[in-house]
Amino acid sequence: MYYHASPTPGITVLEPRRSNHGVPLVYFSTKRENVLVYLSNAVEKFCREAGFPHAGPWTKWGPYGFRDGILLLEEYYPDALEDTYRGVSGYIYRAAALPEAPQEIGIPDAAGSAHPVPVDGAEFVPDALEAILAAERAGLLALTRYGELTEQKRAWIRRTMREEYDGAGDHPEYRYFLKDKFSFLSEG
């Protein structure tokens, strides 16, 4: 089974879209819990709630990796999980098969399709944060809260967010988000 998350209700065919990888694909995971992180995009949610005007594509935000075969979601700033996922609803769409051999995209348990994919079923998720916490309790994914990060990881975040901010010239929404969430960017 292939899983795909979206805030959009009623999808019957999933269409390829361009993401941070630059290639138009429908992105899937063979693990349901791995798509929970895609129910909300921190950049888009923050900018919309703050009233930041933006007409272009939203930069995707994905502070996660993998450890021992499971997704590890990390908070890069305090209360990031609640800010991003609490109260956000969406849908997990299922596809029994892809219309062509799955395209490898370099993410564990993930696959892409360059062609439209018919939906075989959908699950409504009323609160993304509650679903993520339930998956953590079941041992299906791991969370690292900001307060649990090592100083080495925090230094990496500071360095990486400075690089991201400096390199986000054509994405004003991303710069706006980063400057708000990482106050050290205002310090020069």
Secondary structure by P-SEA (a helix, b strand, c coil): cbbbbcccccccbbbbbbcccccccccccccccccccccccaaaaaaaaaccccccbbbbbbcccccccbbbbbcccccccccccccbbbbbbbbccccccccccccccbbbbccbbbbccccccccaaaaaaaaaaaccbbbbccccccaaaaaaaaaaaaaaaaaccccaaaaaaaaaaccccccc
